[in-house]
Amino acid sequence: MNACSAAALCLISGASAADPHASSVQPTVPVLVELFTSEGCSSCPPADEALRSMAASQPVPGARIIALGFHVDYWNQLGWRDAYSSSEFTSRQMSYGEAFHLDGVYTPQLVVDGSRQLVGGSSGTEKVIASAARGAKAKVDVSAQLTDDGSTEIQVAASQLPPIASGDEAEVWLAIAEDNLSSQVLRGENAGRKLTHAAVVRRLEFFGRLAKGEREISARRKERLDPSWKRDQLMAVAFVQEKKSRRVLGSAAVSLPAR
């Protein structure tokens, strides 16, 4: 029998020996690292590889890097349509552009805990992550279990939130991401290349909102996952984020149970 039965809680708090992204020595502070990328961008493959490497090797002492790859869609009109791209992810990147007072958006762009941005794959990334790990963080737990009806129930709990910026509010988000994806690109800037990707965001959902003055929240939801997604490569990432400033207050990740 699979160790993750319908009644068994498969993983809690986003880290255990079952988590393929966890390092052998568990760091203590999760840091959310988002890469905005596209298969149509010739500068993106090195950044994709850097993200994969960071998630696998966890090179920053004291930080637990939680990686997410958001494929944007504004490259799709330039010769190659990225199958993993979404206008929703482009909108998310544009919200960061506004928060950082940028003239526009670009790829590959890396955003660390919603507070710092830099070119994906550039030097200095580990220092930015280390700095983010020293900040105050909410305690976020995420767990997943199979249910009798074949869906996956995900529960998220957040508590001990640091002070929220005046006039802002905190939101809870859930991302479903898939590892070890690849594409043979036929056209565009990467024509003829086979590209591989890690932590590709397949779904991003609003999970809840903390009312003014609240410092904890707990919610659960059943998820129907696309059967084409490889279940043994899926993870759920929960994070708490200020709506206006885009600062990430805390995050956690969990591998989803296979059938």
C-alpha positions in Angstrom: 0.0 0.0 0.0 1.2 3.5 -0.8 2.4 5.3 2.3 0.1 8.2 1.4 -3.3 6.5 1.8 -6.5 8.5 1.6 -6.6 8.9 5.3 -3.0 9.6 5.9 -1.6 13.2 6.2 1.3 13.1 3.8 3.4 16.1 4.7 3.2 19.0 7.1 5.0 22.4 7.4 6.5 22.1 3.9 9.6 20.1 4.8 10.3 16.4 5.4 12.4 13.6 4.0 9.7 13.0 1.4 10.1 16.5 0.0 12.4 16.3 -3.1 13.3 20.0 -2.7 14.5 19.7 0.9 18.2 19.6 1.7 19.8 17.0 4.0 20.2 19.7 6.7 16.9 21.5 7.1 17.3 25.3 7.0 15.0 27.2 9.2 13.7 30.2 7.2 11.7 29.7 3.9 12.3 32.3 1.2 10.1 32.5 -1.8 12.0 32.9 -5.1 9.9 33.7 -8.2 11.3 33.6 -11.7 9.4 35.2 -14.5 10.5 33.5 -17.7 9.6 32.4 -21.2 10.6 29.7 -23.6 10.6 32.4 -26.3 13.4 34.4 -24.6 17.0 33.4 -25.4 18.3 34.9 -22.1 15.9 32.7 -20.0 17.4 29.1 -20.2 20.4 30.0 -18.0 18.1 31.6 -15.4 15.8 28.5 -15.5 18.8 26.3 -14.8 20.0 28.6 -12.0 16.5 28.3 -10.4 16.6 24.5 -10.7 20.0 24.3 -9.2 19.2 26.6 -6.3 16.1 24.6 -5.5 18.0 21.3 -5.6 21.2 22.3 -3.8 19.9 24.9 -1.3 23.1 26.8 -1.4 22.2 29.6 1.1 22.9 28.8 4.8 19.9 29.6 7.0 17.5 29.8 4.0 15.1 27.3 2.6 14.6 28.4 -1.0 11.1 27.8 -2.3 11.3 28.2 -6.1 8.4 29.0 -8.5 8.7 29.5 -12.2 6.1 31.8 -13.7 6.0 31.6 -17.5 4.7 34.9 -19.0 2.8 35.2 -22.2 4.1 38.4 -23.9 6.7 36.5 -25.8 4.1 34.3 -27.5 3.6 36.6 -30.4 7.3 36.5 -31.3 7.5 33.1 -33.0 6.9 30.5 -30.2 4.0 29.9 -27.9 5.1 28.8 -24.5 2.8 26.0 -23.4 3.3 26.9 -19.8 2.6 30.6 -20.1 -0.4 32.5 -18.8 -1.7 36.1 -18.9 -2.4 35.7 -15.2 1.3 35.3 -14.6 2.1 38.3 -16.8 -0.3 40.3 -14.6 1.5 39.1 -11.5 4.8 40.3 -12.9 3.3 43.6 -13.8 2.1 44.1 -10.3 5.7 43.7 -9.2 6.8 46.2 -11.8 4.4 48.7 -10.3 5.5 47.9 -6.7 9.2 48.3 -7.6 8.5 51.4 -9.7 10.0 49.9 -12.8 9.5 51.4 -16.3 8.4 48.0 -17.6 8.7 44.2 -17.1 11.4 41.9 -18.5 12.6 38.3 -18.6 14.3 36.7 -16.9 13.3 38.5 -13.7 13.8 37.1 -10.3 11.8 38.3 -7.3 12.8 37.4 -3.8 10.2 37.3 -1.1 8.3 40.0 -3.0 10.7 42.6 -1.8 13.7 42.6 -4.1 14.1 42.0 -7.8 17.1 41.3 -10.0 17.9 39.7 -13.3 17.4 35.9 -13.1 20.7 34.0 -12.9 22.8 37.1 -12.0 25.5 37.3 -9.4 24.4 38.5 -6.0 21.3 36.3 -5.9 22.4 34.3 -2.9 23.2 37.4 -1.0 19.7 38.8 -1.6 18.2 35.4 -0.5 20.4 35.4 2.6 19.2 38.9 3.5 15.6 37.9 3.0 16.0 35.0 5.4 17.0 37.3 8.2 13.7 39.2 8.1 10.7 38.6 10.3 8.5 35.8 8.9 5.0 34.4 9.5 4.7 30.8 10.4 3.1 29.0 7.5 2.1 25.3 7.4 0.8 23.5 4.3 -0.4 19.8 4.2 -1.9 17.6 1.5 -3.8 14.4 1.5 -5.7 12.3 -0.9 -9.5 12.0 -0.5 -11.9 9.2 -1.2 -13.3 11.0 -4.2 -9.9 11.2 -5.9 -9.2 14.9 -5.2 -6.4 16.3 -3.2 -7.3 18.2 0.0 -4.8 21.0 0.8 -4.8 22.8 4.1 -3.0 26.0 4.8 -2.5 27.6 8.2 -0.6 30.9 8.8 0.1 32.5 12.1 2.5 34.8 13.9 2.4 37.4 11.1 4.9 40.3 11.3 3.3 43.7 11.3 1.5 44.6 8.1 2.2 47.9 6.4 -0.2 50.7 7.2 -3.1 50.7 4.8 -2.2 47.3 3.4 -3.7 43.8 3.9 -2.4 40.3 3.9 -3.6 37.6 1.4 -2.9 33.9 1.3 -2.1 32.3 -2.1 -1.6 28.7 -3.2 0.5 27.7 -6.2 0.6 24.2 -7.7 4.0 23.7 -9.4 5.5 20.8 -11.4 9.1 19.8 -11.7 11.1 18.3 -14.6 9.2 19.7 -17.5 10.7 20.1 -20.9 9.9 21.3 -24.4 11.5 21.0 -27.8 11.3 24.5 -29.1 10.8 24.7 -32.9 10.7 28.5 -33.5 11.6 31.8 -32.0 14.8 32.8 -30.3 15.4 29.3 -28.8 14.6 27.4 -32.0 16.2 24.0 -32.1 16.8 23.8 -28.3 15.3 21.4 -25.8 14.5 23.4 -22.7 14.0 22.0 -19.2 12.2 23.7 -16.4 11.8 23.3 -12.6 8.9 24.4 -10.3 6.7 25.5 -13.2 3.5 27.1 -11.8 0.5 25.2 -13.2 -2.1 26.9 -11.1 -2.2 30.0 -8.8 -5.2 30.5 -6.5 -6.3 33.0 -4.0 -6.8 31.1 -0.8 -7.9 33.6 1.8 -7.5 37.0 3.3 -6.7 38.2 6.8 -9.1 40.8 8.2 -7.6 43.9 9.7 -6.0 43.0 13.0 -5.9 39.3 12.4 -2.6 37.5 12.8 -3.6 33.9 11.9 -5.8 32.1 9.4 -6.5 28.5 8.5 -8.3 27.2 5.4 -8.6 24.0 3.4 -9.7 23.2 -0.1 -10.1 20.3 -2.4 -8.2 20.4 -5.6 -8.9 18.6 -8.8 -5.6 18.2 -10.6 -5.1 17.9 -14.3 -4.5 14.2 -15.1 -1.7 15.2 -17.5 0.4 16.6 -14.7 2.9 14.2 -13.3 1.8 13.7 -9.7 5.1 12.6 -8.4 6.6 15.9 -9.6 4.0 18.2 -8.1 4.2 20.4 -5.1 1.9 22.9 -3.4 3.4 26.3 -2.3 1.4 28.4 0.1 2.5 32.0 0.9 1.2 35.1 2.7 1.7 38.4 0.8 0.8 42.0 1.3 -1.6 43.0 -1.4 -0.1 46.5 -2.2 3.5 46.3 -1.3 3.8 42.7 -2.6 6.1 41.8 0.4 5.9 38.1 1.2 5.4 37.6 4.9 5.9 33.8 5.0 5.8 30.7 2.8 5.9 26.9 2.9 6.0 24.0 0.3 4.9 20.4 0.3 5.1 17.5 -2.2 1.7 16.3 -3.3 0.9 12.7 -2.6 1.0 10.3 -5.5 -1.9 8.0 -6.1 
